[in-house]
Amino acid sequence: MRDPVKKLALAMAAVFSFTIIVYLNSLSNKLLWDDTVFINQNPFVSDCANLKTALNPVYLAKILPVRMGARPLVNITLLMDTCSGTGPLGMRVTNLLLHAANAVLAMTVAYALTSALWPAVLAGLIFGLHPAAAEPVAIITFRSQLLCVFFYLSALLTGLIYLRQKNPLFLAASALAALAAMLSNEAAITYPLVFALLYLTLEKADDNRRRLVFYLSLCALVAVVYFWFRLPRGGYDIAGAAPFSSAGFDILYPRVLMPETRGNGQFAFVSPEVMIPKGWEGAKFELLSIPPWSAIYTSWKLKFYTMSAIAAGYLADLLLPLRLKADYNPPVIGTLRGALPGLAALVLAGFAAFRLRRRIPLAAFGLLFVFAALLPVMNLIPIYNIKADRYLYLPLAGWALIAAALAAAAQDGKRAKAARLGFLLYAVFLGALTFARNPVFKDEFAFFSAASAGDNAAPRALINMAAVYFSRGDGEKAREHMKRALAVQDNHQVRLCWAEMELVLGSRRGGRELLAQILKEDPRNYKALYLKTLDAETPGEPEKDKDLVFSGGVAVERRAPSPAPTRN
């Protein structure tokens, strides 16, 4: 007994160590992208004294109106890092340690399902070394993905132990882990579905059907509790998407649980990031930047075609992650002909899962795991970013199980050694890709340079690169990237960013021209009016303009532009 346990422990240590080694060159003391808003400009996680508040279970019911309040475990771990005094580097080290732990968990789950060490090690290596994990490892705010997978796989593992050993302690541990996964990231709402798929494809439920039904019922109850928690902390409005209506849900949330919200005398669902302070009731807040793909929010056909292509692209990126990018600008697909390649790939993957269910059931489950884990990011509920590498982090666990299943199936054949070598080379290939890509996450210049490269760069990436050049005092490079952003997406929001930049740079003429273009089409655009009042040499009636600004909107501070956050 000791020998197998020792081998398993050594294998776990090896997977953990290789994962750390491959990602070491991504570490730096810099904040990236969303970190600027959610950490640097977030007073809640910057004050160690708030850890006691974050740990208070009262706020699982009562709304705590802070950024990322819907993901409380993320705030708790960020506050722990703050209390350690290690700064951004310490936070990034925490992310890396979480990812390495997740690789070990992926290996452990694979071992529990195959009882074979080599396939389990392969699963851990593929999960740990895959470059799709680079974004959540390197960007501190995306720790939500890391924590979600940590608790998700923990719930899966303890759930299996409960059903096999009938130990109620593992039942409680699994339910709590599932809830913790959901309190880390919304993607964990798929957990009850994934566990049900596990038993449909792998486990013989005849002997413990009652326990399975009871366990799944408990998981469903956990999901309902989480839904109750999450609903009033609902995210953000997206320009072009139908706004969420709170009608019919008010009765579920007594006023004592709610912070002060929009002042129309009625209960309103809140996004803590746009909480309206006292004295600003009735103010109009601008929606998130209008994305180039906004047409999919109003057309189910466009959404279906476009998201099918994105889902197929995710499958390709799991297999051969050669097209990963820091920020995407996916095209809107408007015809069935344009959507056919993606739809065909998805149908083929579904057919493969169906055929594998008898020959290699774990591979079938892995594919179903991938599909289920992608559901929350398929825009069934509108999300701002319709494609992102971090969305692959949970599906990556399914991909690792597919690799383990194929390796287990091939280890007894005539070509077992060749198959093992092939799988090992694939893991090395993934690690090499990750190691080569890691320097992109060293600082904002490297990150946004990569994000804004190419002809199909996202407008947001170009604006962010302009902001980086702006902060370096390189006005010409900043203007060059703003021009590119406007060429990709010509709208008021891009022009406003450019106008603010020009005014701060001292180019009054350039800023005025951009503001005039906006106000000609939208005379009550409060941000444009406010920027106009900041220009002391503007002729006309600045006080009248200022009154209009403060009666119809909330003024923005004059400051150097910050990187535009992803908001998801």
C-alpha positions as CSV (number, residue, x, y, z in Angstrom):
1,M,0.0,0.0,0.0
2,R,2.8,2.4,0.9
3,D,4.5,2.1,-2.6
4,P,1.4,3.2,-4.6
5,V,0.8,6.1,-2.1
6,K,4.4,7.1,-2.4
7,K,4.2,7.1,-6.2
8,L,1.0,9.1,-6.2
9,A,2.6,11.7,-3.8
10,L,5.7,12.0,-6.0
11,A,3.6,12.3,-9.1
12,M,1.6,15.1,-7.5
13,A,4.8,16.9,-6.5
14,A,6.1,16.6,-10.0
15,V,2.9,18.0,-11.6
16,F,2.9,20.9,-9.1
17,S,6.6,21.6,-9.6
18,F,6.5,21.5,-13.5
19,T,3.5,23.9,-13.5
20,I,5.4,26.4,-11.2
21,I,8.5,26.2,-13.3
22,V,6.8,26.8,-16.6
23,Y,5.0,29.9,-15.3
24,L,7.8,31.4,-13.3
25,N,8.8,33.8,-16.2
26,S,5.3,35.3,-16.1
27,L,5.8,36.8,-12.6
28,S,6.2,40.5,-12.1
29,N,5.3,43.2,-9.7
30,K,2.9,44.9,-12.2
31,L,-0.9,45.2,-12.3
32,L,-2.5,44.3,-15.6
33,W,-5.8,45.3,-17.3
34,D,-8.7,44.8,-14.9
35,D,-6.3,44.9,-12.0
36,T,-6.1,48.6,-12.4
37,V,-9.8,49.1,-11.7
38,F,-10.5,46.2,-9.4
39,I,-7.4,46.3,-7.2
40,N,-5.5,49.6,-7.6
41,Q,-8.7,51.7,-7.7
42,N,-10.6,49.5,-5.2
43,P,-10.3,50.9,-1.7
44,F,-12.0,47.8,-0.2
45,V,-9.4,45.3,-1.1
46,S,-6.6,47.8,-0.5
47,D,-7.3,48.0,3.3
48,C,-6.4,45.0,5.4
49,A,-8.9,46.1,8.0
50,N,-11.7,45.1,5.6
51,L,-10.9,41.4,5.9
52,K,-13.1,41.1,8.9
53,T,-16.0,42.5,6.9
54,A,-15.3,40.3,3.9
55,L,-15.4,37.2,6.2
56,N,-18.6,38.2,7.9
57,P,-21.2,35.6,6.8
58,V,-24.0,38.2,7.2
59,Y,-22.9,39.5,3.7
60,L,-24.0,36.2,2.1
61,A,-27.5,37.6,2.6
62,K,-27.0,41.3,3.0
63,I,-25.5,43.1,0.0
64,L,-22.0,44.5,0.5
65,P,-21.8,47.3,-2.1
66,V,-18.2,46.9,-3.1
67,R,-16.5,45.9,-6.4
68,M,-16.7,42.2,-7.0
69,G,-19.2,41.8,-4.2
70,A,-20.8,39.0,-6.2
71,R,-17.6,37.0,-6.0
72,P,-16.8,37.3,-2.2
73,L,-14.1,34.6,-2.1
74,V,-12.1,36.6,-4.6
75,N,-12.2,39.6,-2.4
76,I,-11.3,37.6,0.7
77,T,-8.2,36.1,-0.9
78,L,-7.2,39.5,-2.3
79,L,-7.5,41.0,1.2
80,M,-5.4,38.2,2.6
81,D,-2.7,39.1,0.0
82,T,-3.1,42.8,1.0
83,C,-2.5,41.8,4.7
84,S,0.6,39.9,3.7
85,G,2.1,43.1,2.4
86,T,3.7,41.4,-0.6
87,G,2.1,43.7,-3.2
88,P,1.2,42.7,-6.8
89,L,4.0,40.2,-7.0
90,G,2.6,38.4,-4.0
91,M,-0.8,38.4,-5.5
92,R,0.5,36.9,-8.7
93,V,2.4,34.3,-6.8
94,T,-0.9,33.3,-5.1
95,N,-2.5,32.9,-8.5
96,L,0.3,30.7,-9.6
97,L,0.1,28.5,-6.5
98,L,-3.6,28.2,-7.0
99,H,-3.1,27.1,-10.6
100,A,-0.5,24.5,-9.6
101,A,-2.9,23.2,-7.0
102,N,-5.6,22.9,-9.6
103,A,-3.3,20.9,-11.8
104,V,-2.8,18.5,-8.9
105,L,-6.6,18.3,-8.4
106,A,-7.1,17.6,-12.1
107,M,-4.6,14.8,-11.8
108,T,-6.3,13.5,-8.7
109,V,-9.8,13.5,-10.3
110,A,-8.3,11.6,-13.3
111,Y,-6.7,9.1,-11.0
112,A,-10.0,8.6,-9.2
113,L,-11.7,7.9,-12.5
114,T,-9.0,5.7,-14.2
115,S,-7.1,4.1,-11.3
116,A,-4.0,4.6,-13.6
117,L,-1.1,6.8,-12.6
118,W,0.4,7.7,-15.9
119,P,-2.9,8.9,-17.5
120,A,-3.6,10.9,-14.3
121,V,-0.2,12.5,-14.5
122,L,-0.8,13.4,-18.1
123,A,-4.1,15.1,-17.2
124,G,-2.3,17.1,-14.5
125,L,0.4,18.2,-16.9
126,I,-1.9,19.2,-19.7
127,F,-4.0,21.2,-17.3
128,G,-1.0,22.8,-15.7
129,L,1.0,23.6,-18.8
130,H,-1.7,24.6,-21.2
131,P,-1.3,28.2,-22.4
132,A,-5.0,28.9,-22.1
133,A,-4.4,29.1,-18.3
134,A,-1.9,32.0,-18.7
135,E,-4.5,34.8,-18.5
136,P,-6.1,33.8,-15.2
137,V,-2.7,33.0,-13.8
138,A,-1.1,36.3,-14.7
139,I,-4.0,38.8,-14.3
140,I,-4.8,38.9,-10.6
141,T,-8.5,39.8,-10.9
142,F,-9.1,36.7,-13.0
143,R,-8.4,34.7,-9.8
144,S,-12.1,34.1,-9.8
145,Q,-11.5,31.4,-12.5
146,L,-8.7,29.8,-10.4
147,L,-10.8,29.7,-7.2
148,C,-13.8,28.4,-9.1
149,V,-11.9,25.4,-10.6
150,F,-10.2,24.7,-7.2
151,F,-13.5,24.3,-5.5
152,Y,-15.3,22.8,-8.5
153,L,-12.8,19.9,-8.7
154,S,-12.8,19.6,-5.0
155,A,-16.6,19.2,-5.0
156,L,-16.3,16.6,-7.8
157,L,-13.7,14.6,-6.0
158,T,-15.5,14.6,-2.6
159,G,-18.8,13.9,-4.3
160,L,-17.3,10.8,-5.9
161,I,-15.9,9.6,-2.5
162,Y,-19.3,10.2,-0.9
163,L,-21.1,8.0,-3.4
164,R,-18.6,5.3,-3.3
165,Q,-18.0,5.2,0.5
166,K,-21.3,6.5,1.9
167,N,-19.5,8.9,4.2
168,P,-21.7,11.9,5.1
169,L,-18.7,14.1,5.9
170,F,-17.8,14.0,2.2
171,L,-21.4,14.9,1.3
172,A,-21.1,18.1,3.4
173,A,-17.6,18.8,2.1
174,S,-18.8,18.4,-1.5
175,A,-21.8,20.7,-1.1
176,L,-19.8,23.4,0.6
177,A,-17.1,23.2,-2.1
178,A,-19.7,23.5,-4.8
179,L,-21.1,26.6,-3.1
180,A,-17.6,28.0,-2.7
181,A,-17.0,27.5,-6.4
182,M,-20.2,29.4,-7.3
183,L,-19.2,32.2,-4.9
184,S,-15.9,32.5,-6.8
185,N,-17.3,32.6,-10.3
186,E,-20.7,32.2,-12.0
187,A,-19.5,29.4,-14.3
188,A,-19.7,26.9,-11.3
189,I,-23.5,27.0,-11.7
190,T,-22.9,24.1,-14.1
191,Y,-21.6,21.8,-11.4
192,P,-24.9,19.8,-10.8
193,L,-25.2,19.2,-14.6
194,V,-21.6,18.1,-14.9
195,F,-21.8,15.6,-12.0
196,A,-25.0,14.2,-13.4
197,L,-23.2,13.7,-16.8
198,L,-20.4,12.0,-14.9
199,Y,-22.8,9.3,-13.6
200,L,-24.6,9.0,-16.9
201,T,-21.4,8.2,-18.8
202,L,-19.1,6.6,-16.2
203,E,-20.5,5.3,-12.9
204,K,-23.0,2.5,-12.4
205,A,-25.8,4.1,-10.5
206,D,-27.8,1.0,-9.8
207,D,-26.3,0.3,-6.4
208,N,-26.4,3.8,-5.1
209,R,-29.2,5.5,-7.1
210,R,-30.8,6.9,-4.0
211,R,-27.6,8.5,-2.8
212,L,-27.1,9.9,-6.3
213,V,-30.5,11.4,-6.4
214,F,-30.1,12.8,-2.9
215,Y,-26.7,14.2,-3.8
216,L,-27.9,15.9,-7.0
217,S,-30.9,17.3,-5.2
218,L,-28.6,18.8,-2.6
219,C,-26.4,20.3,-5.4
220,A,-29.5,21.7,-7.1
221,L,-30.5,23.3,-3.7
222,V,-27.0,24.8,-3.5
223,A,-27.5,26.3,-7.0
224,V,-30.8,27.8,-6.0
225,V,-29.3,29.4,-2.9
226,Y,-26.5,30.8,-5.0
227,F,-29.0,32.1,-7.6
228,W,-30.8,33.9,-4.7
229,F,-27.4,35.4,-3.6
230,R,-26.3,36.4,-7.1
231,L,-29.5,37.9,-8.5
232,P,-29.5,41.3,-6.7
233,R,-25.8,41.6,-7.3
234,G,-26.4,41.4,-11.0
235,G,-23.6,42.6,-13.2
236,Y,-23.9,45.4,-15.7
237,D,-25.9,46.9,-18.4
238,I,-24.7,46.4,-22.0
239,A,-25.4,48.9,-24.7
240,G,-27.7,47.1,-27.2
241,A,-28.7,44.3,-24.8
242,A,-32.1,44.2,-23.1
243,P,-31.7,45.5,-19.5
244,F,-32.4,43.1,-16.7
245,S,-35.8,43.7,-15.1
246,S,-36.3,43.2,-11.4
247,A,-40.0,42.9,-11.7
248,G,-41.4,40.0,-9.7
249,F,-38.3,39.4,-7.5
250,D,-38.6,42.2,-5.0
251,I,-40.5,40.0,-2.5
252,L,-37.4,37.7,-2.2
253,Y,-35.2,40.5,-0.9
254,P,-36.3,42.4,2.3
255,R,-35.2,46.0,2.4
256,V,-33.0,45.3,5.3
257,L,-30.7,43.3,3.0
258,M,-30.3,46.0,0.5
259,P,-28.0,49.0,0.4
260,E,-29.2,52.4,-0.7
261,T,-29.9,52.2,-4.4
262,R,-31.5,54.2,-7.2
263,G,-33.8,56.7,-5.7
264,N,-37.1,56.2,-7.4
265,G,-38.8,54.9,-4.2
266,Q,-38.8,51.3,-5.5
267,F,-36.5,48.4,-5.0
268,A,-33.9,48.2,-7.8
269,F,-31.4,45.5,-8.5
270,V,-27.9,46.8,-8.1
271,S,-24.5,46.6,-9.6
272,P,-22.1,47.7,-6.8
273,E,-19.8,49.2,-9.4
274,V,-22.3,51.8,-10.4
275,M,-23.9,52.4,-7.0
276,I,-25.4,55.9,-6.9
277,P,-24.4,57.9,-3.8
278,K,-26.8,60.2,-1.9
279,G,-27.6,63.3,-3.8
280,W,-27.3,61.8,-7.2
281,E,-30.6,60.0,-7.4
282,G,-32.0,60.0,-11.0
283,A,-28.6,60.5,-12.6
284,K,-28.0,58.8,-15.9
285,F,-25.1,56.5,-16.1
286,E,-23.6,55.6,-19.5
287,L,-23.7,51.9,-20.4
288,L,-20.6,49.9,-21.0
289,S,-18.7,50.7,-24.2
290,I,-20.7,49.6,-27.3
291,P,-18.8,46.5,-28.5
292,P,-18.3,45.9,-32.3
293,W,-20.5,42.7,-31.9
294,S,-23.5,44.5,-30.3
295,A,-25.8,43.3,-33.0
296,I,-25.9,39.8,-31.4
297,Y,-27.7,41.2,-28.4
298,T,-30.8,42.0,-30.4
299,S,-30.9,39.0,-32.8
300,W,-31.1,35.4,-31.7
301,K,-30.0,34.3,-35.2
302,L,-26.9,36.4,-35.1
303,K,-26.1,35.2,-31.6
304,F,-26.6,31.6,-32.5
305,Y,-24.4,31.8,-35.6
306,T,-21.7,33.9,-33.9
307,M,-21.5,31.9,-30.7
308,S,-21.4,28.6,-32.6
309,A,-18.3,29.8,-34.4
310,I,-16.8,30.9,-31.1
311,A,-17.6,27.6,-29.4
312,A,-16.0,25.7,-32.2
313,G,-12.9,28.0,-32.0
314,Y,-12.7,27.1,-28.3
315,L,-12.5,23.4,-29.1
316,A,-9.7,24.1,-31.6
317,D,-7.8,26.3,-29.1
318,L,-8.0,23.5,-26.5
319,L,-6.4,21.1,-29.0
320,L,-3.9,23.4,-30.6
321,P,-3.7,26.7,-28.7
322,L,-1.9,28.6,-31.5
323,R,-4.3,31.5,-31.8
324,L,-4.7,32.7,-28.2
325,K,-4.9,36.4,-27.8
326,A,-5.2,38.9,-24.9
327,D,-8.3,40.6,-26.4
328,Y,-10.5,39.5,-29.3
329,N,-12.7,41.2,-31.9
330,P,-14.8,38.2,-33.2
331,P,-16.8,38.9,-36.3
332,V,-20.6,38.8,-36.2
333,I,-21.8,35.9,-38.4
334,G,-25.0,36.8,-40.2
335,T,-25.6,33.8,-42.5
336,L,-26.0,30.1,-42.2
337,R,-23.3,29.6,-44.8
338,G,-20.9,31.6,-42.6
339,A,-21.8,29.6,-39.5
340,L,-21.7,26.1,-41.2
341,P,-18.0,25.4,-40.4
342,G,-18.5,26.1,-36.7
343,L,-21.8,24.2,-36.5
344,A,-20.3,21.2,-38.4
345,A,-17.4,21.1,-35.9
346,L,-19.8,21.1,-32.9
347,V,-21.9,18.4,-34.4
348,L,-18.8,16.3,-35.1
349,A,-17.7,16.8,-31.5
350,G,-21.1,15.8,-30.2
351,F,-21.1,12.7,-32.5
352,A,-17.6,11.8,-31.1
353,A,-18.9,12.0,-27.5
354,F,-21.8,9.7,-28.5
355,R,-19.6,7.1,-30.1
356,L,-17.0,7.2,-27.3
357,R,-19.6,6.6,-24.6
358,R,-19.1,2.8,-24.8
359,R,-15.5,2.4,-25.9
360,I,-13.9,5.2,-23.9
361,P,-16.6,6.6,-21.6
362,L,-14.2,9.0,-19.7
363,A,-13.4,10.7,-23.0
364,A,-17.1,11.1,-23.7
365,F,-17.6,12.6,-20.3
366,G,-14.6,14.9,-20.8
367,L,-16.2,16.3,-24.0
368,L,-19.5,16.7,-22.3
369,F,-17.7,18.5,-19.4
370,V,-16.2,20.9,-22.0
371,F,-19.6,21.6,-23.5
372,A,-21.3,22.1,-20.1
373,A,-18.5,24.4,-18.8
374,L,-18.8,26.6,-21.9
375,L,-22.6,27.1,-21.4
376,P,-22.3,30.2,-19.1
377,V,-20.1,32.0,-21.6
378,M,-22.3,31.3,-24.6
379,N,-24.3,34.5,-24.2
380,L,-27.5,32.7,-23.0
381,I,-27.5,35.6,-20.5
382,P,-25.8,38.6,-22.2
383,I,-22.2,39.1,-21.3
384,Y,-20.0,41.9,-22.6
385,N,-17.0,39.8,-23.7
386,I,-18.2,37.2,-26.0
387,K,-14.7,35.6,-26.3
388,A,-11.8,35.4,-23.9
389,D,-9.0,32.9,-23.1
390,R,-10.0,32.8,-19.4
391,Y,-13.3,31.2,-20.4
392,L,-11.3,28.1,-21.3
393,Y,-10.0,27.6,-17.8
394,L,-12.9,25.4,-16.5
395,P,-13.3,23.5,-19.8
396,L,-9.6,22.8,-19.6
397,A,-10.4,20.4,-16.8
398,G,-12.6,18.4,-19.2
399,W,-9.9,18.5,-21.8
400,A,-7.4,17.1,-19.3
401,L,-9.8,14.2,-18.6
402,I,-10.1,13.5,-22.3
403,A,-6.3,13.2,-22.5
404,A,-6.3,10.9,-19.5
405,A,-9.0,8.7,-21.0
406,L,-7.1,8.3,-24.4
407,A,-3.8,7.6,-22.6
408,A,-5.5,5.0,-20.4
409,A,-7.0,3.3,-23.5
410,A,-3.7,3.2,-25.3
411,Q,-1.4,2.0,-22.5
412,D,-2.0,-1.7,-23.1
413,G,-1.8,-1.9,-26.8
414,K,1.2,-2.8,-29.1
415,R,2.0,0.8,-29.6
416,A,1.7,1.8,-26.0
417,K,5.2,3.2,-25.8
418,A,4.7,5.3,-28.9
419,A,1.4,6.5,-27.6
420,R,2.9,7.5,-24.3
421,L,5.7,9.3,-26.1
422,G,3.2,11.1,-28.2
423,F,1.2,12.3,-25.3
424,L,4.3,13.4,-23.4
425,L,5.5,15.4,-26.4
426,Y,2.1,17.0,-26.6
427,A,2.4,18.1,-22.9
428,V,5.9,19.4,-23.6
429,F,4.6,21.3,-26.7
430,L,1.9,23.0,-24.5
431,G,4.5,23.9,-21.9
432,A,6.8,25.4,-24.5
433,L,4.0,27.5,-25.9
434,T,3.1,28.8,-22.4
435,F,6.8,29.6,-21.6
436,A,7.2,31.5,-24.8
437,R,4.0,33.5,-24.3
438,N,4.4,34.4,-20.6
439,P,6.5,37.6,-21.2
440,V,3.3,39.1,-22.7
441,F,2.0,39.4,-19.2
442,K,5.1,41.2,-17.7
443,D,3.6,44.7,-17.9
444,E,0.9,46.7,-19.7
445,F,3.1,47.7,-22.6
446,A,3.9,44.1,-23.5
447,F,0.3,43.0,-22.8
448,F,-1.5,45.7,-24.8
449,S,1.2,45.5,-27.6
450,A,0.2,41.9,-28.1
451,A,-3.5,42.6,-27.7
452,S,-3.4,45.4,-30.3
453,A,-1.3,43.6,-32.9
454,G,-2.7,42.6,-36.2
455,D,-5.4,43.9,-38.5
456,N,-8.3,42.6,-36.5
457,A,-7.5,44.1,-33.2
458,A,-10.3,44.9,-30.8
459,P,-11.1,48.7,-30.5
460,R,-10.7,48.4,-26.7
461,A,-7.2,46.9,-27.1
462,L,-6.2,49.8,-29.4
463,I,-7.6,52.4,-26.9
464,N,-5.7,50.6,-24.1
465,M,-2.5,50.7,-26.1
466,A,-3.1,54.4,-26.7
467,A,-3.5,54.9,-23.0
468,V,-0.2,53.2,-22.3
469,Y,1.6,55.5,-24.9
470,F,-0.2,58.4,-23.4
471,S,1.0,57.6,-19.9
472,R,4.6,57.4,-21.4
473,G,4.2,60.9,-22.9
474,D,4.2,59.6,-26.5
475,G,1.3,61.6,-27.9
476,E,2.0,60.6,-31.5
477,K,1.9,56.9,-30.9
478,A,-1.2,57.4,-28.7
479,R,-3.0,59.3,-31.6
480,E,-1.9,56.6,-34.0
481,H,-3.7,53.9,-32.0
482,M,-6.8,56.1,-31.4
483,K,-7.0,56.5,-35.2
484,R,-6.9,52.7,-35.6
485,A,-9.5,52.3,-33.0
486,L,-11.8,54.8,-34.7
487,A,-11.2,53.0,-38.0
488,V,-12.4,49.7,-36.5
489,Q,-15.3,51.2,-34.7
490,D,-16.5,54.7,-35.3
491,N,-18.7,55.8,-32.3
492,H,-19.0,58.5,-29.7
493,Q,-17.3,56.5,-27.0
494,V,-14.1,56.1,-29.0
495,R,-14.2,59.8,-29.9
496,L,-14.7,60.8,-26.2
497,C,-11.6,58.8,-25.2
498,W,-9.6,60.5,-27.9
499,A,-11.0,64.0,-27.1
500,E,-10.1,63.6,-23.4
501,M,-6.6,62.5,-24.4
502,E,-6.2,65.5,-26.7
503,L,-7.3,68.0,-24.1
504,V,-5.0,66.6,-21.5
505,L,-2.1,66.6,-24.0
506,G,-2.9,70.3,-24.6
507,S,-4.2,69.9,-28.2
508,R,-7.3,72.0,-27.7
509,R,-8.0,72.2,-31.4
510,G,-8.0,68.4,-31.8
511,G,-10.1,67.9,-28.7
512,R,-12.6,70.5,-29.7
513,E,-13.1,69.0,-33.2
514,L,-13.8,65.6,-31.7
515,L,-16.2,67.0,-29.2
516,A,-18.0,69.1,-31.9
517,Q,-18.5,66.0,-33.9
518,I,-20.1,64.2,-30.9
519,L,-22.3,67.1,-29.9
520,K,-23.5,67.7,-33.4
521,E,-25.1,64.2,-33.4
522,D,-25.8,64.0,-29.7
523,P,-26.3,67.5,-28.2
524,R,-27.0,66.2,-24.7
525,N,-24.1,63.8,-24.4
526,Y,-23.1,64.7,-20.9
527,K,-19.5,63.4,-21.1
528,A,-18.8,65.5,-24.1
529,L,-20.4,68.6,-22.5
530,Y,-18.4,68.0,-19.4
531,L,-15.2,67.8,-21.3
532,K,-16.2,70.9,-23.1
533,T,-16.5,72.8,-19.8
534,L,-13.0,71.7,-18.9
535,D,-11.6,73.7,-21.8
536,A,-11.2,77.2,-20.3
537,E,-10.9,78.8,-23.8
538,T,-14.2,77.3,-25.0
539,P,-16.5,80.2,-26.1
540,G,-20.2,80.3,-25.4
541,E,-22.0,79.6,-22.2
542,P,-19.9,77.1,-20.1
543,E,-22.1,77.6,-17.0
544,K,-25.2,76.6,-19.0
545,D,-23.3,73.6,-20.4
546,K,-22.2,72.6,-16.9
547,D,-25.8,72.9,-15.5
548,L,-26.9,70.5,-18.3
549,V,-24.1,68.1,-17.4
550,F,-25.0,67.9,-13.7
551,S,-28.7,67.7,-14.4
552,G,-28.4,64.8,-16.8
553,G,-25.4,62.9,-15.8
554,V,-22.4,62.3,-13.5
555,A,-19.2,64.2,-14.3
556,V,-16.0,62.3,-14.8
557,E,-12.7,63.4,-13.3
558,R,-10.0,64.8,-15.5
559,R,-7.3,62.3,-15.5
560,A,-5.0,60.2,-17.6
561,P,-7.0,57.4,-19.2
562,S,-6.9,54.0,-17.4
563,P,-7.0,50.7,-19.3
564,A,-10.6,49.9,-20.2
565,P,-11.7,46.9,-18.0
566,T,-13.2,43.8,-19.4
567,R,-16.2,43.8,-16.9
568,N,-16.4,40.1,-16.9
